[in-house]
Amino acid sequence: MLSAPRKPSSVVEDALEESELARAQQLLASTNEHERIEGLKLLGAYPSPINEVLLVRYLKSQENPNIRGTAALGLSTVGKPSVSTIDTLLSALEDSSEDVRFSALSTLEDYLIFAKQNSAIDQRIREGLRVKLQAKRLQADIQKDIDDIVHNR
């Protein structure tokens, strides 16, 4: 069975994406922090389930807060985040780094903006934020912002 011919622009876009993702892999293998951050930004620029998993892995496993924060922000481009992604971002609200905490909250807010009200994503995030507030383990700097989201939006 013959498939429909691909549009030339689609072929070019696919080749560009493949090239950029190969570049991202090279940058992520670097020992240079700035190159690794650039690699994470490239993953975020081309959202896919695989890139989502990679960004979550970097958010969970890296010691460097700049790497974790960039991974959290990179996840903001994911259209329909997985439960694991949402839960990882909720956990990052308790990170030792203020930048990571606010990057995670920014990404969760982006998800709320684009999620349908009362959708599974909306409900999971809002419930997770409520639980974080009730646990009283949050730094004061982020507790007020989360309270505003839970009670005013």
C-alpha positions in Angstrom: 0.0 0.0 0.0 1.4 3.4 -1.0 1.4 6.1 1.6 0.6 9.7 0.8 3.7 11.7 -0.2 4.9 13.9 2.6 4.9 17.7 2.2 8.4 19.1 1.6 8.1 21.4 4.6 7.2 18.5 6.9 10.3 16.6 5.7 12.5 19.6 6.3 10.9 20.2 9.8 11.4 16.6 10.7 15.1 16.7 9.6 15.6 19.9 11.6 14.0 18.4 14.7 16.1 15.3 14.4 19.2 17.3 14.0 18.4 19.5 17.0 17.6 16.5 19.2 20.9 14.9 18.2 22.6 18.1 19.2 20.7 18.1 22.5 22.0 14.6 23.2 25.6 15.7 22.6 25.1 18.8 24.8 23.6 16.7 27.7 26.6 14.5 27.6 28.9 17.4 28.2 30.6 18.2 31.6 30.0 21.9 30.9 27.0 23.2 32.9 26.0 25.7 30.2 26.1 23.2 27.5 23.9 20.8 29.5 21.4 23.6 30.1 21.3 24.3 26.4 20.6 20.6 25.8 17.7 20.7 28.2 16.3 23.8 26.5 16.4 22.0 23.2 14.5 19.1 24.7 11.9 21.5 25.9 11.7 23.1 22.5 10.6 19.8 20.9 8.1 18.3 23.3 7.5 14.6 23.1 6.9 11.8 25.5 10.5 10.8 25.4 11.7 14.3 26.0 9.2 14.7 28.9 10.7 11.6 30.5 14.3 12.9 30.0 13.4 16.3 31.5 11.7 14.6 34.5 14.8 12.5 35.0 17.1 15.5 35.0 14.8 17.4 37.4 14.8 14.4 39.8 18.4 13.4 39.6 20.7 16.3 39.1 22.6 17.9 42.0 23.0 21.2 40.2 20.0 23.5 40.9 20.5 25.3 37.5 20.1 22.0 35.7 17.0 21.1 37.8 15.4 24.5 37.3 16.0 24.4 33.5 14.5 20.9 33.4 11.4 22.1 35.3 10.9 25.0 32.9 11.5 22.8 29.9 8.5 20.7 31.0 6.2 23.7 30.6 6.0 22.9 26.8 4.4 19.5 27.4 0.8 19.7 26.2 -0.6 16.9 28.4 1.8 16.1 31.2 1.9 12.6 32.6 1.0 11.9 36.2 4.7 11.3 36.9 5.6 14.8 35.5 2.9 16.5 37.6 4.0 14.6 40.8 7.7 15.4 40.1 6.9 19.1 39.7 4.8 19.1 42.9 7.8 17.4 44.8 10.1 20.1 43.4 8.1 22.7 45.2 10.0 21.5 48.3 13.4 21.7 46.6 16.3 23.4 48.5 16.8 25.9 45.6 14.4 28.8 45.4 14.9 28.9 41.6 13.9 25.3 41.2 10.8 25.8 43.4 9.6 28.8 41.4 10.4 27.1 38.0 8.3 24.1 39.1 5.5 26.3 40.2 5.7 28.3 37.0 5.3 25.2 35.0 2.4 23.9 37.1 0.7 27.3 36.6 1.2 27.0 32.8 -0.5 23.6 32.9 -3.4 25.1 34.9 -3.8 27.9 32.4 -4.1 25.5 29.4 -5.9 22.7 31.1 -9.7 22.6 31.0 -11.2 23.5 34.3 -12.0 20.3 36.3 -10.0 18.1 33.9 -7.9 15.4 35.3 -4.7 17.5 35.0 -6.4 20.5 36.6 -7.7 18.4 39.5 -4.4 16.6 40.1 -2.4 19.9 40.2 -4.9 21.7 42.5 -5.2 18.8 44.9 -1.4 18.4 44.9 -1.0 22.1 45.7 -3.6 21.8 48.5 -1.8 18.9 50.0 1.5 20.8 49.9 -0.1 23.7 51.7 -1.6 21.5 54.4 1.6 19.7 55.0 3.3 23.0 56.0 6.7 21.9 54.7 7.0 24.6 52.1 9.4 27.5 52.3 7.5 30.8 53.1 8.6 32.3 49.8 6.5 29.9 47.8 3.8 29.1 50.2 2.0 32.5 49.6 2.2 32.0 45.8 0.7 28.5 46.1 -2.0 29.8 48.4 -2.9 32.4 45.9 -3.2 29.8 43.1 -5.3 27.5 45.3 -7.7 30.1 46.6 -7.9 32.8 44.0 -7.9 31.1 40.6 
